[in-house]
Structure formats: structure tokens, C-alpha cells
Amino acid sequence: MDNSVLYKGVYISKELFDEIKNMRQLPDDEIDYSDIPPLTDEQLARMKENRRRRKKLENAAG
């Protein structure tokens, strides 16, 4: 018997699926971000607004 699960179009192990499911239920304040370096001022200056989100918001507004 195959012990895999289809998750977002990809077959993964049942164990990995359960781990993902548990992480998704973790509250934001319990997520450890310490291994992610902070963005530099240069990186922040290069950021652009997400056009898809803007269009979705504009369409929802009217």
C-alpha cells in the first residue's frame, strides 16, 4: 500500500503531510524566524507592490 498523499499537486509522504498540517496550525507568535536575516534598507527600497493583490482589492471595492 502506498503511503503518500497528494498535496497541492505533488505526492508527499503521509508523515510530511502531517508535519505540514501541524505547522499550519501553529500560531504566528510561536514561529521561530531567528534563522531569517533581516532585510536591508536596499532590499526594502527595491520592493514593489503586489499588482495581483492591488487588482483584487480594486475589484472588490467596486
PDB file with SEQRES, HELIX, SHEET and CRYST1 records, atoms N, CA, C and O in Angstrom:
SEQRES   1 A   62  MET ASP ASN SER VAL LEU TYR LYS GLY VAL TYR ILE SER          
SEQRES   2 A   62  LYS GLU LEU PHE ASP GLU ILE LYS ASN MET ARG GLN LEU          
SEQRES   3 A   62  PRO ASP ASP GLU ILE ASP TYR SER ASP ILE PRO PRO LEU          
SEQRES   4 A   62  THR ASP GLU GLN LEU ALA ARG MET LYS GLU ASN ARG ARG          
SEQRES   5 A   62  ARG ARG LYS LYS LEU GLU ASN ALA ALA GLY                      
HELIX    1 AA1 LYS A   14  ARG A   24  1                                  11    
HELIX    2 AA2 ASP A   28  GLU A   30  5                                   3    
HELIX    3 AA3 ASP A   41  ARG A   46  1                                   6    
HELIX    4 AA4 ARG A   51  ALA A   61  1                                  11    
SHEET    1 AA1 2 SER A   4  TYR A   7  0                                        
SHEET    2 AA1 2 VAL A  10  SER A  13 -1                                        
CRYST1    1.000    1.000    1.000  90.00  90.00  90.00 P 1           1          
ATOM      1  N   MET A   1       0.836  -1.185   0.000  1.00  0.00           N  
ATOM      2  CA  MET A   1       0.000   0.000   0.000  1.00  0.00           C  
ATOM      3  C   MET A   1       0.884   1.253   0.000  1.00  0.00           C  
ATOM      4  O   MET A   1       1.843   1.353   0.764  1.00  0.00           O  
ATOM      5  N   ASP A   2       0.543   2.193  -0.862  1.00  0.00           N  
ATOM      6  CA  ASP A   2       1.309   3.436  -0.977  1.00  0.00           C  
ATOM      7  C   ASP A   2       0.987   4.350   0.199  1.00  0.00           C  
ATOM      8  O   ASP A   2      -0.181   4.554   0.531  1.00  0.00           O  
ATOM      9  N   ASN A   3       2.019   4.895   0.824  1.00  0.00           N  
ATOM     10  CA  ASN A   3       1.847   5.767   1.982  1.00  0.00           C  
ATOM     11  C   ASN A   3       2.113   7.222   1.584  1.00  0.00           C  
ATOM     12  O   ASN A   3       2.856   7.930   2.264  1.00  0.00           O  
ATOM     13  N   SER A   4       1.493   7.669   0.464  1.00  0.00           N  
ATOM     14  CA  SER A   4       1.699   9.036   0.024  1.00  0.00           C  
ATOM     15  C   SER A   4       0.362   9.756  -0.066  1.00  0.00           C  
ATOM     16  O   SER A   4      -0.701   9.141  -0.156  1.00  0.00           O  
ATOM     17  N   VAL A   5       0.454  11.092  -0.037  1.00  0.00           N  
ATOM     18  CA  VAL A   5      -0.725  11.944  -0.054  1.00  0.00           C  
ATOM     19  C   VAL A   5      -0.517  12.992  -1.141  1.00  0.00           C  
ATOM     20  O   VAL A   5       0.587  13.513  -1.300  1.00  0.00           O  
ATOM     21  N   LEU A   6      -1.566  13.300  -1.881  1.00  0.00           N  
ATOM     22  CA  LEU A   6      -1.496  14.361  -2.877  1.00  0.00           C  
ATOM     23  C   LEU A   6      -1.720  15.686  -2.166  1.00  0.00           C  
ATOM     24  O   LEU A   6      -2.788  15.926  -1.602  1.00  0.00           O  
ATOM     25  N   TYR A   7      -0.699  16.550  -2.198  1.00  0.00           N  
ATOM     26  CA  TYR A   7      -0.764  17.848  -1.540  1.00  0.00           C  
ATOM     27  C   TYR A   7      -0.334  18.914  -2.536  1.00  0.00           C  
ATOM     28  O   TYR A   7       0.820  18.947  -2.964  1.00  0.00           O  
ATOM     29  N   LYS A   8      -1.270  19.786  -2.904  1.00  0.00           N  
ATOM     30  CA  LYS A   8      -1.008  20.869  -3.858  1.00  0.00           C  
ATOM     31  C   LYS A   8      -0.362  20.358  -5.141  1.00  0.00           C  
ATOM     32  O   LYS A   8       0.570  20.970  -5.663  1.00  0.00           O  
ATOM     33  N   GLY A   9      -0.862  19.238  -5.643  1.00  0.00           N  
ATOM     34  CA  GLY A   9      -0.409  18.709  -6.919  1.00  0.00           C  
ATOM     35  C   GLY A   9       0.836  17.848  -6.862  1.00  0.00           C  
ATOM     36  O   GLY A   9       1.342  17.432  -7.904  1.00  0.00           O  
ATOM     37  N   VAL A  10       1.349  17.569  -5.659  1.00  0.00           N  
ATOM     38  CA  VAL A  10       2.573  16.781  -5.507  1.00  0.00           C  
ATOM     39  C   VAL A  10       2.310  15.665  -4.492  1.00  0.00           C  
ATOM     40  O   VAL A  10       1.673  15.883  -3.461  1.00  0.00           O  
ATOM     41  N   TYR A  11       2.807  14.477  -4.802  1.00  0.00           N  
ATOM     42  CA  TYR A  11       2.689  13.387  -3.842  1.00  0.00           C  
ATOM     43  C   TYR A  11       3.804  13.489  -2.816  1.00  0.00           C  
ATOM     44  O   TYR A  11       4.982  13.562  -3.165  1.00  0.00           O  
ATOM     45  N   ILE A  12       3.417  13.494  -1.544  1.00  0.00           N  
ATOM     46  CA  ILE A  12       4.379  13.548  -0.435  1.00  0.00           C  
ATOM     47  C   ILE A  12       4.033  12.440   0.543  1.00  0.00           C  
ATOM     48  O   ILE A  12       2.947  11.864   0.487  1.00  0.00           O  
ATOM     49  N   SER A  13       4.968  12.145   1.443  1.00  0.00           N  
ATOM     50  CA  SER A  13       4.716  11.092   2.424  1.00  0.00           C  
ATOM     51  C   SER A  13       3.650  11.545   3.420  1.00  0.00           C  
ATOM     52  O   SER A  13       3.478  12.738   3.670  1.00  0.00           O  
ATOM     53  N   LYS A  14       2.954  10.585   3.972  1.00  0.00           N  
ATOM     54  CA  LYS A  14       1.934  10.877   4.992  1.00  0.00           C  
ATOM     55  C   LYS A  14       2.568  11.599   6.175  1.00  0.00           C  
ATOM     56  O   LYS A  14       1.947  12.486   6.761  1.00  0.00           O  
ATOM     57  N   GLU A  15       3.797  11.231   6.534  1.00  0.00           N  
ATOM     58  CA  GLU A  15       4.483  11.859   7.665  1.00  0.00           C  
ATOM     59  C   GLU A  15       4.744  13.344   7.378  1.00  0.00           C  
ATOM     60  O   GLU A  15       4.531  14.192   8.245  1.00  0.00           O  
ATOM     61  N   LEU A  16       5.203  13.654   6.168  1.00  0.00           N  
ATOM     62  CA  LEU A  16       5.455  15.047   5.797  1.00  0.00           C  
ATOM     63  C   LEU A  16       4.147  15.820   5.761  1.00  0.00           C  
ATOM     64  O   LEU A  16       4.096  16.968   6.202  1.00  0.00           O  
ATOM     65  N   PHE A  17       3.092  15.211   5.243  1.00  0.00           N  
ATOM     66  CA  PHE A  17       1.783  15.857   5.215  1.00  0.00           C  
ATOM     67  C   PHE A  17       1.325  16.200   6.626  1.00  0.00           C  
ATOM     68  O   PHE A  17       0.836  17.304   6.869  1.00  0.00           O  
ATOM     69  N   ASP A  18       1.479  15.270   7.550  1.00  0.00           N  
ATOM     70  CA  ASP A  18       1.082  15.519   8.941  1.00  0.00           C  
ATOM     71  C   ASP A  18       1.910  16.646   9.561  1.00  0.00           C  
ATOM     72  O   ASP A  18       1.385  17.457  10.324  1.00  0.00           O  
ATOM     73  N   GLU A  19       3.200  16.694   9.235  1.00  0.00           N  
ATOM     74  CA  GLU A  19       4.066  17.757   9.742  1.00  0.00           C  
ATOM     75  C   GLU A  19       3.629  19.123   9.201  1.00  0.00           C  
ATOM     76  O   GLU A  19       3.599  20.105   9.943  1.00  0.00           O  
ATOM     77  N   ILE A  20       3.296  19.181   7.925  1.00  0.00           N  
ATOM     78  CA  ILE A  20       2.819  20.425   7.320  1.00  0.00           C  
ATOM     79  C   ILE A  20       1.510  20.851   7.973  1.00  0.00           C  
ATOM     80  O   ILE A  20       1.324  22.023   8.300  1.00  0.00           O  
ATOM     81  N   LYS A  21       0.619  19.906   8.160  1.00  0.00           N  
ATOM     82  CA  LYS A  21      -0.673  20.203   8.770  1.00  0.00           C  
ATOM     83  C   LYS A  21      -0.483  20.778  10.176  1.00  0.00           C  
ATOM     84  O   LYS A  21      -1.156  21.736  10.555  1.00  0.00           O  
ATOM     85  N   ASN A  22       0.432  20.192  10.941  1.00  0.00           N  
ATOM     86  CA  ASN A  22       0.695  20.684  12.292  1.00  0.00           C  
ATOM     87  C   ASN A  22       1.314  22.083  12.275  1.00  0.00           C  
ATOM     88  O   ASN A  22       0.975  22.923  13.108  1.00  0.00           O  
ATOM     89  N   MET A  23       2.221  22.332  11.327  1.00  0.00           N  
ATOM     90  CA  MET A  23       2.837  23.665  11.237  1.00  0.00           C  
ATOM     91  C   MET A  23       1.813  24.723  10.858  1.00  0.00           C  
ATOM     92  O   MET A  23       1.885  25.854  11.340  1.00  0.00           O  
ATOM     93  N   ARG A  24       0.866  24.374  10.007  1.00  0.00           N  
ATOM     94  CA  ARG A  24      -0.159  25.347   9.585  1.00  0.00           C  
ATOM     95  C   ARG A  24      -1.046  25.749  10.748  1.00  0.00           C  
ATOM     96  O   ARG A  24      -1.625  26.835  10.736  1.00  0.00           O  
ATOM     97  N   GLN A  25      -1.160  24.892  11.750  1.00  0.00           N  
ATOM     98  CA  GLN A  25      -1.997  25.191  12.900  1.00  0.00           C  
ATOM     99  C   GLN A  25      -1.236  25.965  13.981  1.00  0.00           C  
ATOM    100  O   GLN A  25      -1.832  26.394  14.968  1.00  0.00           O  
ATOM    101  N   LEU A  26       0.063  26.145  13.802  1.00  0.00           N  
ATOM    102  CA  LEU A  26       0.898  26.842  14.766  1.00  0.00           C  
ATOM    103  C   LEU A  26       0.590  28.339  14.735  1.00  0.00           C  
ATOM    104  O   LEU A  26       0.606  28.941  13.661  1.00  0.00           O  
ATOM    105  N   PRO A  27       0.308  28.955  15.892  1.00  0.00           N  
ATOM    106  CA  PRO A  27       0.059  30.406  15.909  1.00  0.00           C  
ATOM    107  C   PRO A  27       1.302  31.173  15.470  1.00  0.00           C  
ATOM    108  O   PRO A  27       2.426  30.729  15.703  1.00  0.00           O  
ATOM    109  N   ASP A  28       1.095  32.324  14.835  1.00  0.00           N  
ATOM    110  CA  ASP A  28       2.204  33.131  14.324  1.00  0.00           C  
ATOM    111  C   ASP A  28       3.230  33.464  15.391  1.00  0.00           C  
ATOM    112  O   ASP A  28       4.428  33.477  15.111  1.00  0.00           O  
ATOM    113  N   ASP A  29       2.781  33.733  16.613  1.00  0.00           N  
ATOM    114  CA  ASP A  29       3.721  34.135  17.656  1.00  0.00           C  
ATOM    115  C   ASP A  29       4.592  32.983  18.158  1.00  0.00           C  
ATOM    116  O   ASP A  29       5.507  33.199  18.953  1.00  0.00           O  
ATOM    117  N   GLU A  30       4.316  31.777  17.705  1.00  0.00           N  
ATOM    118  CA  GLU A  30       5.141  30.632  18.085  1.00  0.00           C  
ATOM    119  C   GLU A  30       6.109  30.210  16.975  1.00  0.00           C  
ATOM    120  O   GLU A  30       6.846  29.238  17.137  1.00  0.00           O  
ATOM    121  N   ILE A  31       6.113  30.927  15.860  1.00  0.00           N  
ATOM    122  CA  ILE A  31       7.007  30.607  14.746  1.00  0.00           C  
ATOM    123  C   ILE A  31       8.368  31.240  14.998  1.00  0.00           C  
ATOM    124  O   ILE A  31       8.458  32.426  15.316  1.00  0.00           O  
ATOM    125  N   ASP A  32       9.424  30.449  14.856  1.00  0.00           N  
ATOM    126  CA  ASP A  32      10.791  30.932  15.079  1.00  0.00           C  
ATOM    127  C   ASP A  32      11.359  31.463  13.766  1.00  0.00           C  
ATOM    128  O   ASP A  32      11.640  30.696  12.845  1.00  0.00           O  
ATOM    129  N   TYR A  33      11.524  32.767  13.689  1.00  0.00           N  
ATOM    130  CA  TYR A  33      12.070  33.417  12.498  1.00  0.00           C  
ATOM    131  C   TYR A  33      13.542  33.770  12.673  1.00  0.00           C  
ATOM    132  O   TYR A  33      14.099  34.483  11.838  1.00  0.00           O  
ATOM    133  N   SER A  34      14.175  33.300  13.716  1.00  0.00           N  
ATOM    134  CA  SER A  34      15.534  33.734  14.051  1.00  0.00           C  
ATOM    135  C   SER A  34      16.574  33.353  12.988  1.00  0.00           C  
ATOM    136  O   SER A  34      17.642  33.963  12.936  1.00  0.00           O  
ATOM    137  N   ASP A  35      16.287  32.368  12.151  1.00  0.00           N  
ATOM    138  CA  ASP A  35      17.254  31.966  11.127  1.00  0.00           C  
ATOM    139  C   ASP A  35      17.102  32.753   9.824  1.00  0.00           C  
ATOM    140  O   ASP A  35      17.839  32.518   8.866  1.00  0.00           O  
ATOM    141  N   ILE A  36      16.148  33.687   9.789  1.00  0.00           N  
ATOM    142  CA  ILE A  36      15.929  34.503   8.599  1.00  0.00           C  
ATOM    143  C   ILE A  36      16.578  35.865   8.820  1.00  0.00           C  
ATOM    144  O   ILE A  36      16.195  36.581   9.746  1.00  0.00           O  
ATOM    145  N   PRO A  37      17.549  36.238   7.994  1.00  0.00           N  
ATOM    146  CA  PRO A  37      18.209  37.532   8.187  1.00  0.00           C  
ATOM    147  C   PRO A  37      17.246  38.688   7.890  1.00  0.00           C  
ATOM    148  O   PRO A  37      16.384  38.569   7.019  1.00  0.00           O  
ATOM    149  N   PRO A  38      17.390  39.793   8.606  1.00  0.00           N  
ATOM    150  CA  PRO A  38      16.517  40.936   8.334  1.00  0.00           C  
ATOM    151  C   PRO A  38      16.824  41.529   6.960  1.00  0.00           C  
ATOM    152  O   PRO A  38      17.947  41.422   6.466  1.00  0.00           O  
ATOM    153  N   LEU A  39      15.818  42.154   6.348  1.00  0.00           N  
ATOM    154  CA  LEU A  39      16.011  42.799   5.048  1.00  0.00           C  
ATOM    155  C   LEU A  39      16.833  44.070   5.231  1.00  0.00           C  
ATOM    156  O   LEU A  39      16.687  44.782   6.225  1.00  0.00           O  
ATOM    157  N   THR A  40      17.684  44.337   4.273  1.00  0.00           N  
ATOM    158  CA  THR A  40      18.493  45.557   4.314  1.00  0.00           C  
ATOM    159  C   THR A  40      17.654  46.730   3.799  1.00  0.00           C  
ATOM    160  O   THR A  40      16.605  46.526   3.188  1.00  0.00           O  
ATOM    161  N   ASP A  41      18.113  47.941   4.046  1.00  0.00           N  
ATOM    162  CA  ASP A  41      17.422  49.124   3.530  1.00  0.00           C  
ATOM    163  C   ASP A  41      17.351  49.087   2.007  1.00  0.00           C  
ATOM    164  O   ASP A  41      16.351  49.502   1.421  1.00  0.00           O  
ATOM    165  N   GLU A  42      18.405  48.590   1.368  1.00  0.00           N  
ATOM    166  CA  GLU A  42      18.424  48.486  -0.097  1.00  0.00           C  
ATOM    167  C   GLU A  42      17.350  47.513  -0.585  1.00  0.00           C  
ATOM    168  O   GLU A  42      16.641  47.804  -1.548  1.00  0.00           O  
ATOM    169  N   GLN A  43      17.230  46.372   0.068  1.00  0.00           N  
ATOM    170  CA  GLN A  43      16.209  45.402  -0.323  1.00  0.00           C  
ATOM    171  C   GLN A  43      14.809  45.983  -0.134  1.00  0.00           C  
ATOM    172  O   GLN A  43      13.942  45.808  -0.990  1.00  0.00           O  
ATOM    173  N   LEU A  44      14.590  46.663   0.969  1.00  0.00           N  
ATOM    174  CA  LEU A  44      13.281  47.264   1.222  1.00  0.00           C  
ATOM    175  C   LEU A  44      12.957  48.329   0.180  1.00  0.00           C  
ATOM    176  O   LEU A  44      11.809  48.444  -0.248  1.00  0.00           O  
ATOM    177  N   ALA A  45      13.955  49.106  -0.231  1.00  0.00           N  
ATOM    178  CA  ALA A  45      13.743  50.156  -1.225  1.00  0.00           C  
ATOM    179  C   ALA A  45      13.376  49.572  -2.591  1.00  0.00           C  
ATOM    180  O   ALA A  45      12.669  50.221  -3.361  1.00  0.00           O  
ATOM    181  N   ARG A  46      13.840  48.367  -2.904  1.00  0.00           N  
ATOM    182  CA  ARG A  46      13.554  47.734  -4.203  1.00  0.00           C  
ATOM    183  C   ARG A  46      12.198  47.035  -4.235  1.00  0.00           C  
ATOM    184  O   ARG A  46      11.752  46.611  -5.301  1.00  0.00           O  
ATOM    185  N   MET A  47      11.541  46.909  -3.097  1.00  0.00           N  
ATOM    186  CA  MET A  47      10.268  46.193  -3.048  1.00  0.00           C  
ATOM    187  C   MET A  47       9.204  46.930  -3.848  1.00  0.00           C  
ATOM    188  O   MET A  47       9.181  48.159  -3.907  1.00  0.00           O  
ATOM    189  N   LYS A  48       8.318  46.141  -4.465  1.00  0.00           N  
ATOM    190  CA  LYS A  48       7.222  46.692  -5.253  1.00  0.00           C  
ATOM    191  C   LYS A  48       5.920  46.104  -4.745  1.00  0.00           C  
ATOM    192  O   LYS A  48       5.883  45.001  -4.200  1.00  0.00           O  
ATOM    193  N   GLU A  49       4.868  46.854  -4.933  1.00  0.00           N  
ATOM    194  CA  GLU A  49       3.550  46.395  -4.526  1.00  0.00           C  
ATOM    195  C   GLU A  49       3.142  45.194  -5.375  1.00  0.00           C  
ATOM    196  O   GLU A  49       3.450  45.125  -6.565  1.00  0.00           O  
ATOM    197  N   ASN A  50       2.455  44.264  -4.755  1.00  0.00           N  
ATOM    198  CA  ASN A  50       1.956  43.096  -5.464  1.00  0.00           C  
ATOM    199  C   ASN A  50       0.773  43.529  -6.331  1.00  0.00           C  
ATOM    200  O   ASN A  50      -0.287  43.874  -5.807  1.00  0.00           O  
ATOM    201  N   ARG A  51       0.948  43.512  -7.645  1.00  0.00           N  
ATOM    202  CA  ARG A  51      -0.081  44.003  -8.562  1.00  0.00           C  
ATOM    203  C   ARG A  51      -1.346  43.150  -8.506  1.00  0.00           C  
ATOM    204  O   ARG A  51      -2.452  43.682  -8.605  1.00  0.00           O  
ATOM    205  N   ARG A  52      -1.200  41.855  -8.349  1.00  0.00           N  
ATOM    206  CA  ARG A  52      -2.381  40.986  -8.272  1.00  0.00           C  
ATOM    207  C   ARG A  52      -3.251  41.363  -7.089  1.00  0.00           C  
ATOM    208  O   ARG A  52      -4.473  41.451  -7.203  1.00  0.00           O  
ATOM    209  N   ARG A  53      -2.609  41.586  -5.952  1.00  0.00           N  
ATOM    210  CA  ARG A  53      -3.365  41.937  -4.750  1.00  0.00           C  
ATOM    211  C   ARG A  53      -4.059  43.289  -4.944  1.00  0.00           C  
ATOM    212  O   ARG A  53      -5.209  43.458  -4.540  1.00  0.00           O  
ATOM    213  N   ARG A  54      -3.371  44.242  -5.554  1.00  0.00           N  
ATOM    214  CA  ARG A  54      -3.966  45.558  -5.786  1.00  0.00           C  
ATOM    215  C   ARG A  54      -5.189  45.423  -6.681  1.00  0.00           C  
ATOM    216  O   ARG A  54      -6.222  46.033  -6.402  1.00  0.00           O  
ATOM    217  N   LYS A  55      -5.095  44.638  -7.749  1.00  0.00           N  
ATOM    218  CA  LYS A  55      -6.226  44.449  -8.644  1.00  0.00           C  
ATOM    219  C   LYS A  55      -7.389  43.773  -7.921  1.00  0.00           C  
ATOM    220  O   LYS A  55      -8.548  44.142  -8.112  1.00  0.00           O  
ATOM    221  N   LYS A  56      -7.070  42.784  -7.093  1.00  0.00           N  
ATOM    222  CA  LYS A  56      -8.115  42.086  -6.358  1.00  0.00           C  
ATOM    223  C   LYS A  56      -8.836  43.068  -5.412  1.00  0.00           C  
ATOM    224  O   LYS A  56     -10.060  43.030  -5.295  1.00  0.00           O  
ATOM    225  N   LEU A  57      -8.078  43.935  -4.748  1.00  0.00           N  
ATOM    226  CA  LEU A  57      -8.656  44.916  -3.838  1.00  0.00           C  
ATOM    227  C   LEU A  57      -9.490  45.940  -4.608  1.00  0.00           C  
ATOM    228  O   LEU A  57     -10.560  46.341  -4.151  1.00  0.00           O  
ATOM    229  N   GLU A  58      -8.999  46.361  -5.775  1.00  0.00           N  
ATOM    230  CA  GLU A  58      -9.742  47.321  -6.583  1.00  0.00           C  
ATOM    231  C   GLU A  58     -11.053  46.714  -7.071  1.00  0.00           C  
ATOM    232  O   GLU A  58     -12.088  47.379  -7.062  1.00  0.00           O  
ATOM    233  N   ASN A  59     -11.011  45.465  -7.493  1.00  0.00           N  
ATOM    234  CA  ASN A  59     -12.223  44.798  -7.968  1.00  0.00           C  
ATOM    235  C   ASN A  59     -13.237  44.597  -6.843  1.00  0.00           C  
ATOM    236  O   ASN A  59     -14.444  44.694  -7.062  1.00  0.00           O  
ATOM    237  N   ALA A  60     -12.743  44.319  -5.653  1.00  0.00           N  
ATOM    238  CA  ALA A  60     -13.644  44.111  -4.509  1.00  0.00           C  
ATOM    239  C   ALA A  60     -14.283  45.423  -4.067  1.00  0.00           C  
ATOM    240  O   ALA A  60     -15.401  45.422  -3.552  1.00  0.00           O  
ATOM    241  N   ALA A  61     -13.583  46.549  -4.265  1.00  0.00           N  
ATOM    242  CA  ALA A  61     -14.083  47.841  -3.837  1.00  0.00           C  
ATOM    243  C   ALA A  61     -15.192  48.370  -4.755  1.00  0.00           C  
ATOM    244  O   ALA A  61     -15.977  49.228  -4.354  1.00  0.00           O  
ATOM    245  N   GLY A  62     -15.248  47.873  -5.940  1.00  0.00           N  
ATOM    246  CA  GLY A  62     -16.318  48.419  -6.760  1.00  0.00           C  
ATOM    247  C   GLY A  62     -16.144  48.178  -8.162  1.00  0.00           C  
ATOM    248  O   GLY A  62     -16.979  48.589  -8.967  1.00  0.00           O  
TER     249      GLY A  62                                                      
END                                                                             
